[in-house]
């Protein structure tokens, strides 16, 4: 996919984009506001028409959120930096929100039964392997990996949002997850700027 190719190019050149200040460790299904979005609330939202494109988008985003969670857990084990443990918890909430939608629409969950670091999408598997190798080499590289993951997540959520009708459950969840990713991006950028 185009986004994965771009992120691999960015890894090679270590491009970092700055962001404003924001907290990224609040609970909830995605926006960092501290307001928890529950399964019951999602199920009360208007139903989307699930085209093949929308269904594939949900499956992809479920695994992409898993990629973020799995990498942040590994990077926390390596560097013991609170930003990774906090955001890994948030990524689990992102995964849970998308799982609600997959279940609602009877779409197969590509993350079901998979171990940490294992993906059904081969491009996401390659990306995971590449990002983890970079992130374990230095704390600075680890923070850069966080920035790249969140930038990619925002771009992918924007693409997937365009395939669903406004005001529906999928659009709402994607918007919440996008705000969470913006907050995560800001947190990683701040931590990166503090490093020598």
SULTA-V110726 format. One record per pair of residues at least 6 apart in sequence whose C-alpha atoms are under 8 Angstrom apart, sorted by the first residue. I is the first residue (numbers start at 1). J is the second residue. If there is no record, write none. Layout:
i=I j=J
i=I j=J
This chain:
i=1 j=123
i=3 j=152
i=3 j=155
i=3 j=156
i=4 j=123
i=4 j=124
i=4 j=127
i=4 j=152
i=7 j=148
i=7 j=152
i=8 j=127
i=10 j=148
i=11 j=145
i=11 j=148
i=14 j=144
i=16 j=144
i=16 j=147
i=16 j=148
i=17 j=147
i=17 j=189
i=18 j=186
i=18 j=189
i=19 j=185
i=19 j=186
i=19 j=189
i=19 j=190
i=20 j=186
i=21 j=186
i=21 j=187
i=21 j=190
i=22 j=183
i=22 j=186
i=22 j=187
i=23 j=32
i=23 j=183
i=23 j=184
i=23 j=186
i=23 j=187
i=24 j=32
i=24 j=86
i=24 j=87
i=24 j=180
i=24 j=183
i=24 j=184
i=24 j=186
i=24 j=187
i=25 j=32
i=25 j=83
i=25 j=86
i=25 j=87
i=25 j=90
i=25 j=184
i=26 j=32
i=26 j=33
i=26 j=34
i=26 j=90
i=27 j=33
i=27 j=34
i=27 j=35
i=27 j=36
i=27 j=90
i=28 j=34
i=28 j=35
i=28 j=36
i=28 j=37
i=28 j=90
i=28 j=93
i=29 j=36
i=29 j=37
i=29 j=38
i=29 j=90
i=29 j=93
i=29 j=94
i=29 j=96
i=29 j=97
i=29 j=173
i=29 j=176
i=29 j=177
i=30 j=90
i=30 j=91
i=30 j=93
i=30 j=94
i=30 j=173
i=30 j=176
i=30 j=177
i=30 j=178
i=30 j=179
i=30 j=180
i=30 j=181
i=31 j=176
i=31 j=177
i=31 j=178
i=31 j=179
i=31 j=180
i=31 j=181
i=31 j=183
i=32 j=179
i=32 j=180
i=32 j=183
i=39 j=97
i=39 j=100
i=42 j=97
i=42 j=100
i=42 j=169
i=42 j=173
i=43 j=104
i=43 j=169
i=45 j=168
i=45 j=169
i=46 j=167
i=46 j=168
i=46 j=169
i=47 j=168
i=47 j=169
i=47 j=170
i=48 j=164
i=48 j=165
i=48 j=168
i=48 j=169
i=48 j=170
i=49 j=164
i=49 j=165
i=50 j=105
i=50 j=164
i=53 j=163
i=54 j=160
i=54 j=163
i=54 j=164
i=55 j=107
i=57 j=160
i=58 j=98
i=58 j=101
i=58 j=102
i=58 j=160
i=59 j=102
i=59 j=107
i=59 j=108
i=59 j=109
i=59 j=110
i=60 j=121
i=61 j=98
i=61 j=156
i=61 j=157
i=62 j=95
i=62 j=98
i=62 j=99
i=62 j=109
i=62 j=110
i=62 j=111
i=63 j=95
i=63 j=110
i=63 j=111
i=63 j=119
i=63 j=121
i=63 j=124
i=64 j=124
i=64 j=153
i=65 j=91
i=65 j=92
i=65 j=94
i=65 j=95
i=65 j=153
i=66 j=91
i=66 j=92
i=66 j=95
i=66 j=111
i=67 j=117
i=67 j=119
i=67 j=124
i=67 j=128
i=68 j=88
i=68 j=91
i=68 j=149
i=69 j=87
i=69 j=88
i=69 j=89
i=69 j=91
i=69 j=92
i=70 j=88
i=70 j=116
i=70 j=117
i=71 j=117
i=71 j=128
i=71 j=131
i=71 j=132
i=72 j=84
i=72 j=85
i=72 j=87
i=72 j=88
i=72 j=146
i=73 j=84
i=73 j=85
i=73 j=88
i=74 j=132
i=75 j=84
i=75 j=132
i=75 j=135
i=75 j=136
i=75 j=142
i=76 j=82
i=76 j=84
i=76 j=85
i=78 j=136
i=79 j=139
i=83 j=187
i=83 j=188
i=87 j=184
i=94 j=177
i=97 j=173
i=98 j=173
i=99 j=109
i=101 j=169
i=101 j=170
i=102 j=108
i=102 j=109
i=103 j=109
i=110 j=119
i=110 j=120
i=111 j=119
i=111 j=120
i=117 j=125
i=117 j=128
i=118 j=125
i=119 j=125
i=131 j=145
i=134 j=141
i=134 j=142
i=134 j=145
i=135 j=141
i=135 j=142
i=135 j=143
i=135 j=144
i=135 j=145
i=136 j=142
i=140 j=192
i=140 j=195
i=143 j=188
i=143 j=189
i=143 j=191
i=143 j=192
i=144 j=188
i=144 j=192
i=146 j=185
i=146 j=188
i=147 j=185
i=147 j=188
i=147 j=189
i=150 j=181
i=150 j=182
i=150 j=184
i=150 j=185
i=151 j=181
i=151 j=182
i=151 j=185
i=153 j=178
i=153 j=181
i=154 j=178
i=154 j=181
i=154 j=182
i=157 j=174
i=157 j=175
i=157 j=177
i=157 j=178
i=158 j=178
i=161 j=170
i=161 j=171
i=161 j=174
i=161 j=175
i=164 j=170
i=164 j=171
i=165 j=171
i=166 j=172
